[in-house]
Amino acid sequence: MTCCLLVMLVYVAIETRSWTVIHVVALSGSLISFFVLTLMYQSVCVSCFNLPSTYRVMHHALADPMYWLLMLLTTVAALAPRLAWSTDEDGLQKTHSDVAAIT
């Protein structure tokens, strides 16, 4: 779940052309609220709704360097094809000046 959120937020950050304070607050607030609410839920809810216990799983994950490496690699691997495609697509499009120079 963290990977999905991180990939979406980084993609929005990359695609944003002009940054405002609202953008920064929204993106950082989304990420911070996710971690805060997840940590609160997993600290309090030992057996909520008769589901298997996830007690302190995120606490252990956040302390593990492998977790952060996995977040980084997953984000790069998820965004690489789209960024490569958009870069290639932008490079192949001809502008009006290119068409005028050819004719």
OpenMM code with the backbone's topology and positions (N, CA, C; nanometers):
from openmm import Vec3, app, unit

residues = "MET THR CYS CYS LEU LEU VAL MET LEU VAL TYR VAL ALA ILE GLU THR ARG SER TRP THR VAL ILE HIS VAL VAL ALA LEU SER GLY SER LEU ILE SER PHE PHE VAL LEU THR LEU MET TYR GLN SER VAL CYS VAL SER CYS PHE ASN LEU PRO SER THR TYR ARG VAL MET HIS HIS ALA LEU ALA ASP PRO MET TYR TRP LEU LEU MET LEU LEU THR THR VAL ALA ALA LEU ALA PRO ARG LEU ALA TRP SER THR ASP GLU ASP GLY LEU GLN LYS THR HIS SER ASP VAL ALA ALA ILE THR".split()
positions = [
    Vec3(0.0819, -0.1177, 0.0000),
    Vec3(0.0000, 0.0000, 0.0000),
    Vec3(0.0871, 0.1251, 0.0000),
    Vec3(0.1952, 0.1220, 0.0738),
    Vec3(0.2851, 0.2369, 0.0776),
    Vec3(0.3471, 0.2603, -0.0597),
    Vec3(0.3817, 0.1529, -0.1282),
    Vec3(0.4418, 0.1662, -0.2617),
    Vec3(0.3454, 0.2335, -0.3574),
    Vec3(0.2204, 0.1923, -0.3550),
    Vec3(0.1213, 0.2516, -0.4451),
    Vec3(0.1060, 0.4007, -0.4193),
    Vec3(0.0942, 0.4366, -0.2926),
    Vec3(0.0792, 0.5775, -0.2583),
    Vec3(0.2026, 0.6569, -0.2989),
    Vec3(0.3177, 0.6030, -0.2714),
    Vec3(0.4423, 0.6723, -0.3048),
    Vec3(0.4580, 0.6899, -0.4552),
    Vec3(0.4265, 0.5876, -0.5323),
    Vec3(0.4357, 0.5968, -0.6790),
    Vec3(0.3393, 0.7029, -0.7314),
    Vec3(0.2172, 0.7031, -0.6813),
    Vec3(0.1201, 0.8023, -0.7282),
    Vec3(0.1631, 0.9445, -0.6929),
    Vec3(0.2130, 0.9633, -0.5716),
    Vec3(0.2537, 1.0978, -0.5308),
    Vec3(0.3763, 1.1464, -0.6083),
    Vec3(0.4714, 1.0589, -0.6321),
    Vec3(0.5894, 1.0980, -0.7091),
    Vec3(0.5510, 1.1268, -0.8537),
    Vec3(0.4593, 1.0485, -0.9088),
    Vec3(0.4142, 1.0726, -1.0463),
    Vec3(0.3447, 1.2084, -1.0569),
    Vec3(0.2601, 1.2392, -0.9607),
    Vec3(0.1942, 1.3705, -0.9610),
    Vec3(0.2978, 1.4810, -0.9468),
    Vec3(0.3978, 1.4591, -0.8628),
    Vec3(0.5025, 1.5598, -0.8442),
    Vec3(0.5822, 1.5810, -0.9727),
    Vec3(0.6084, 1.4745, -1.0454),
    Vec3(0.6832, 1.4871, -1.1707),
    Vec3(0.5997, 1.5573, -1.2769),
    Vec3(0.4729, 1.5268, -1.2839),
    Vec3(0.3864, 1.5832, -1.3877),
    Vec3(0.3407, 1.7251, -1.3576),
    Vec3(0.3579, 1.7718, -1.2346),
    Vec3(0.3158, 1.9071, -1.1998),
    Vec3(0.4100, 2.0078, -1.2654),
    Vec3(0.3533, 2.0963, -1.3428),
    Vec3(0.4334, 2.1940, -1.4172),
    Vec3(0.4686, 2.3157, -1.3310),
    Vec3(0.3735, 2.3649, -1.2567),
    Vec3(0.4000, 2.4812, -1.1712),
    Vec3(0.3558, 2.4481, -1.0291),
    Vec3(0.4477, 2.4684, -0.9373),
    Vec3(0.4239, 2.4330, -0.7978),
    Vec3(0.3716, 2.5538, -0.7207),
    Vec3(0.2761, 2.5272, -0.6347),
    Vec3(0.2281, 2.6284, -0.5415),
    Vec3(0.2353, 2.5696, -0.4010),
    Vec3(0.2084, 2.6529, -0.3042),
    Vec3(0.2080, 2.6053, -0.1654),
    Vec3(0.0999, 2.4998, -0.1467),
    Vec3(-0.0094, 2.5147, -0.2162),
    Vec3(-0.1196, 2.4180, -0.2054),
    Vec3(-0.0746, 2.2802, -0.2530),
    Vec3(0.0015, 2.2746, -0.3620),
    Vec3(0.0529, 2.1465, -0.4111),
    Vec3(0.1427, 2.0799, -0.3075),
    Vec3(0.2336, 2.1560, -0.2532),
    Vec3(0.3288, 2.1020, -0.1551),
    Vec3(0.2552, 2.0519, -0.0309),
    Vec3(0.1613, 2.1302, 0.0172),
    Vec3(0.0850, 2.0914, 0.1360),
    Vec3(0.0011, 1.9670, 0.1087),
    Vec3(-0.0607, 1.9608, -0.0075),
    Vec3(-0.1454, 1.8460, -0.0403),
    Vec3(-0.0640, 1.7171, -0.0525),
    Vec3(0.0462, 1.7222, -0.1254),
    Vec3(0.1266, 1.6013, -0.1444),
    Vec3(0.1956, 1.5571, -0.0160),
    Vec3(0.2570, 1.6500, 0.0535),
    Vec3(0.3246, 1.6124, 0.1776),
    Vec3(0.2229, 1.5757, 0.2851),
    Vec3(0.1093, 1.6446, 0.2899),
    Vec3(0.0042, 1.6107, 0.3865),
    Vec3(-0.0535, 1.4729, 0.3625),
    Vec3(-0.0658, 1.4344, 0.2383),
    Vec3(-0.1162, 1.3019, 0.2053),
    Vec3(-0.0214, 1.1932, 0.2551),
    Vec3(0.1059, 1.2110, 0.2295),
    Vec3(0.2044, 1.1122, 0.2719),
    Vec3(0.2162, 1.1074, 0.4245),
    Vec3(0.2219, 1.2236, 0.4867),
    Vec3(0.2344, 1.2280, 0.6328),
    Vec3(0.1105, 1.1712, 0.7004),
    Vec3(-0.0078, 1.2061, 0.6515),
    Vec3(-0.1298, 1.1536, 0.7134),
    Vec3(-0.1406, 1.0026, 0.6956),
    Vec3(-0.0929, 0.9498, 0.5832),
    Vec3(-0.0939, 0.8049, 0.5649),
    Vec3(-0.0103, 0.7359, 0.6718),
    Vec3(0.1123, 0.7847, 0.6912),
    Vec3(0.1994, 0.7228, 0.7903),
    Vec3(0.1460, 0.7414, 0.9323),
    Vec3(0.0963, 0.8593, 0.9632),
    Vec3(0.0444, 0.8846, 1.0983),
    Vec3(-0.0761, 0.7957, 1.1279),
    Vec3(-0.1709, 0.7914, 1.0371),
    Vec3(-0.2904, 0.7101, 1.0600),
    Vec3(-0.2589, 0.5610, 1.0628),
    Vec3(-0.1668, 0.5172, 0.9775),
    Vec3(-0.1284, 0.3762, 0.9777),
    Vec3(-0.0590, 0.3394, 1.1080),
    Vec3(0.0320, 0.4234, 1.1532),
    Vec3(0.1015, 0.3962, 1.2791),
    Vec3(0.0053, 0.3993, 1.3974),
    Vec3(-0.0894, 0.4923, 1.3966),
    Vec3(-0.1885, 0.4968, 1.5047),
    Vec3(-0.2758, 0.3718, 1.5036),
    Vec3(-0.3237, 0.3331, 1.3870),
    Vec3(-0.4105, 0.2158, 1.3761),
    Vec3(-0.3379, 0.0896, 1.4222),
    Vec3(-0.2142, 0.0754, 1.3809),
    Vec3(-0.1418, -0.0467, 1.4152),
    Vec3(-0.0901, -0.0448, 1.5587),
    Vec3(-0.0898, 0.0693, 1.6234),
    Vec3(-0.0505, 0.0755, 1.7635),
    Vec3(-0.1670, 0.0452, 1.8563),
    Vec3(-0.2866, 0.0787, 1.8140),
    Vec3(-0.4034, 0.0662, 1.8999),
    Vec3(-0.4818, -0.0612, 1.8725),
    Vec3(-0.5006, -0.0922, 1.7491),
    Vec3(-0.5937, -0.1976, 1.7106),
    Vec3(-0.5230, -0.3331, 1.7045),
    Vec3(-0.5322, -0.4078, 1.8125),
    Vec3(-0.4668, -0.5378, 1.8159),
    Vec3(-0.5487, -0.6403, 1.7391),
    Vec3(-0.6775, -0.6417, 1.7579),
    Vec3(-0.7617, -0.7366, 1.6832),
    Vec3(-0.8940, -0.6700, 1.6482),
    Vec3(-0.8885, -0.5728, 1.5605),
    Vec3(-1.0090, -0.5027, 1.5180),
    Vec3(-1.0842, -0.5829, 1.4129),
    Vec3(-1.2113, -0.5810, 1.4238),
    Vec3(-1.3009, -0.6412, 1.3253),
    Vec3(-1.2726, -0.7895, 1.3021),
    Vec3(-1.2179, -0.8562, 1.3999),
    Vec3(-1.1859, -1.0000, 1.3931),
    Vec3(-1.0947, -1.0344, 1.2751),
    Vec3(-1.0076, -0.9417, 1.2376),
    Vec3(-0.9103, -0.9651, 1.1318),
    Vec3(-0.7782, -1.0085, 1.1939),
    Vec3(-0.6891, -1.0674, 1.1156),
    Vec3(-0.5572, -1.1022, 1.1698),
    Vec3(-0.4854, -0.9773, 1.2203),
    Vec3(-0.4110, -0.9919, 1.3245),
    Vec3(-0.3465, -0.8789, 1.3890),
    Vec3(-0.2314, -0.8248, 1.3043),
    Vec3(-0.2317, -0.6930, 1.2898),
    Vec3(-0.1217, -0.6247, 1.2229),
    Vec3(-0.0484, -0.5366, 1.3234),
    Vec3(-0.0518, -0.5773, 1.4463),
    Vec3(0.0030, -0.4969, 1.5549),
    Vec3(0.1517, -0.4727, 1.5360),
    Vec3(0.1891, -0.3470, 1.5226),
    Vec3(0.3266, -0.2988, 1.5142),
    Vec3(0.4046, -0.3509, 1.3924),
    Vec3(0.3368, -0.3911, 1.2878),
    Vec3(0.4055, -0.4346, 1.1664),
    Vec3(0.4755, -0.3164, 1.0999),
    Vec3(0.4056, -0.2048, 1.0903),
    Vec3(0.4638, -0.0871, 1.0264),
    Vec3(0.5792, -0.0309, 1.1090),
    Vec3(0.5713, -0.0408, 1.2401),
    Vec3(0.6803, 0.0068, 1.3257),
    Vec3(0.8100, -0.0688, 1.2940),
    Vec3(0.7983, -0.1994, 1.2767),
    Vec3(0.9159, -0.2800, 1.2439),
    Vec3(0.9639, -0.2531, 1.1011),
    Vec3(0.8693, -0.2341, 1.0108),
    Vec3(0.9064, -0.2104, 0.8709),
    Vec3(0.9808, -0.0782, 0.8548),
    Vec3(0.9351, 0.0246, 0.9230),
    Vec3(0.9989, 0.1557, 0.9098),
    Vec3(1.1408, 0.1566, 0.9643),
    Vec3(1.1706, 0.0676, 1.0549),
    Vec3(1.3054, 0.0606, 1.1118),
    Vec3(1.4003, -0.0228, 1.0261),
    Vec3(1.3476, -0.0926, 0.9273),
    Vec3(1.4283, -0.1817, 0.8443),
    Vec3(1.4781, -0.1086, 0.7196),
    Vec3(1.6089, -0.1035, 0.6954),
    Vec3(1.6605, -0.0365, 0.5745),
    Vec3(1.6148, -0.1044, 0.4456),
    Vec3(1.5890, -0.2333, 0.4507),
    Vec3(1.5417, -0.3049, 0.3318),
    Vec3(1.4052, -0.2521, 0.2868),
    Vec3(1.3227, -0.2111, 0.3797),
    Vec3(1.1918, -0.1533, 0.3482),
    Vec3(1.2096, -0.0265, 0.2645),
    Vec3(1.3001, 0.0609, 0.3060),
    Vec3(1.3213, 0.1864, 0.2346),
    Vec3(1.3866, 0.1628, 0.0984),
    Vec3(1.4752, 0.0652, 0.0896),
    Vec3(1.5342, 0.0301, -0.0395),
    Vec3(1.4273, -0.0233, -0.1339),
    Vec3(1.3388, -0.1050, -0.0813),
    Vec3(1.2295, -0.1586, -0.1611),
    Vec3(1.1366, -0.0470, -0.2090),
    Vec3(1.1091, 0.0502, -0.1236),
    Vec3(1.0256, 0.1643, -0.1639),
    Vec3(1.0907, 0.2410, -0.2793),
    Vec3(1.2207, 0.2641, -0.2686),
    Vec3(1.2937, 0.3368, -0.3725),
    Vec3(1.2956, 0.2594, -0.5042),
    Vec3(1.3309, 0.1319, -0.4982),
    Vec3(1.3384, 0.0514, -0.6208),
    Vec3(1.2016, 0.0321, -0.6847),
    Vec3(1.1005, 0.0125, -0.6054),
    Vec3(0.9660, -0.0057, -0.6593),
    Vec3(0.9162, 0.1214, -0.7256),
    Vec3(0.9432, 0.2341, -0.6641),
    Vec3(0.9001, 0.3610, -0.7222),
    Vec3(0.9702, 0.3868, -0.8551),
    Vec3(1.0993, 0.3634, -0.8600),
    Vec3(1.1747, 0.3833, -0.9844),
    Vec3(1.1277, 0.2855, -1.0915),
    Vec3(1.1093, 0.1598, -1.0540),
    Vec3(1.0656, 0.0588, -1.1519),
    Vec3(0.9252, 0.0867, -1.2033),
    Vec3(0.8390, 0.1402, -1.1186),
    Vec3(0.7020, 0.1689, -1.1611),
    Vec3(0.6943, 0.2928, -1.2491),
    Vec3(0.7796, 0.3901, -1.2231),
    Vec3(0.7731, 0.5152, -1.2992),
    Vec3(0.8584, 0.5145, -1.4253),
    Vec3(0.9559, 0.4282, -1.4340),
    Vec3(1.0486, 0.4281, -1.5471),
    Vec3(0.9803, 0.4084, -1.6829),
    Vec3(0.8907, 0.3115, -1.6993),
    Vec3(0.8290, 0.2952, -1.8327),
    Vec3(0.7483, 0.4174, -1.8766),
    Vec3(0.6724, 0.4739, -1.7860),
    Vec3(0.5910, 0.5904, -1.8219),
    Vec3(0.6782, 0.7111, -1.8551),
    Vec3(0.7822, 0.7322, -1.7772),
    Vec3(0.8709, 0.8448, -1.8042),
    Vec3(0.9483, 0.8249, -1.9339),
    Vec3(0.9894, 0.7013, -1.9605),
    Vec3(1.0592, 0.6725, -2.0862),
    Vec3(0.9657, 0.6955, -2.2046),
    Vec3(0.8405, 0.6536, -2.1913),
    Vec3(0.7439, 0.6714, -2.2991),
    Vec3(0.7175, 0.8193, -2.3238),
    Vec3(0.6966, 0.8964, -2.2173),
    Vec3(0.6671, 1.0388, -2.2363),
    Vec3(0.7884, 1.1130, -2.2911),
    Vec3(0.9084, 1.0733, -2.2516),
    Vec3(1.0294, 1.1349, -2.3048),
    Vec3(1.0445, 1.1039, -2.4532),
    Vec3(1.0208, 0.9785, -2.4901),
    Vec3(1.0295, 0.9376, -2.6290),
    Vec3(0.9213, 1.0056, -2.7118),
    Vec3(0.8016, 1.0142, -2.6564),
    Vec3(0.6913, 1.0764, -2.7273),
    Vec3(0.7175, 1.2252, -2.7489),
    Vec3(0.7709, 1.2925, -2.6487),
    Vec3(0.8025, 1.4347, -2.6627),
    Vec3(0.9148, 1.4565, -2.7639),
    Vec3(1.0086, 1.3655, -2.7691),
    Vec3(1.1201, 1.3787, -2.8620),
    Vec3(1.0802, 1.3534, -3.0056),
    Vec3(0.9778, 1.2728, -3.0293),
    Vec3(0.9364, 1.2384, -3.1646),
    Vec3(0.8360, 1.3357, -3.2251),
    Vec3(0.7718, 1.4162, -3.1438),
    Vec3(0.6734, 1.5101, -3.1958),
    Vec3(0.7435, 1.6256, -3.2661),
    Vec3(0.6908, 1.6590, -3.3813),
    Vec3(0.7484, 1.7690, -3.4577),
    Vec3(0.6746, 1.8985, -3.4243),
    Vec3(0.7495, 2.0035, -3.4130),
    Vec3(0.6886, 2.1342, -3.3896),
    Vec3(0.6607, 2.2012, -3.5229),
    Vec3(0.5915, 2.3140, -3.5168),
    Vec3(0.5620, 2.3866, -3.6400),
    Vec3(0.6889, 2.4365, -3.7087),
    Vec3(0.7871, 2.4727, -3.6304),
    Vec3(0.9124, 2.5201, -3.6897),
    Vec3(0.9880, 2.4049, -3.7570),
    Vec3(0.9769, 2.2822, -3.7020),
    Vec3(1.0391, 2.1667, -3.7670),
    Vec3(0.9741, 2.1389, -3.9024),
    Vec3(0.8429, 2.1469, -3.9069),
    Vec3(0.7709, 2.1217, -4.0321),
    Vec3(0.8047, 2.2308, -4.1328),
    Vec3(0.8145, 2.3557, -4.0903),
    Vec3(0.8463, 2.4655, -4.1802),
    Vec3(0.9893, 2.4533, -4.2337),
    Vec3(1.0815, 2.4046, -4.1510),
    Vec3(1.2205, 2.3889, -4.1931),
    Vec3(1.2344, 2.2782, -4.2956),
    Vec3(1.1518, 2.1758, -4.2878),
    Vec3(1.1602, 2.0616, -4.3801),
    Vec3(1.1071, 2.1016, -4.5172),
    Vec3(1.0029, 2.1848, -4.5208),
    Vec3(0.9391, 2.2197, -4.6494),
    Vec3(1.0015, 2.3375, -4.7135),
] * unit.nanometer
topology = app.Topology()
chain = topology.addChain("A")
for resn in residues:
    res = topology.addResidue(resn, chain)
    for name in ("N", "CA", "C"):
        topology.addAtom(name, app.Element.getBySymbol(name[0]), res)
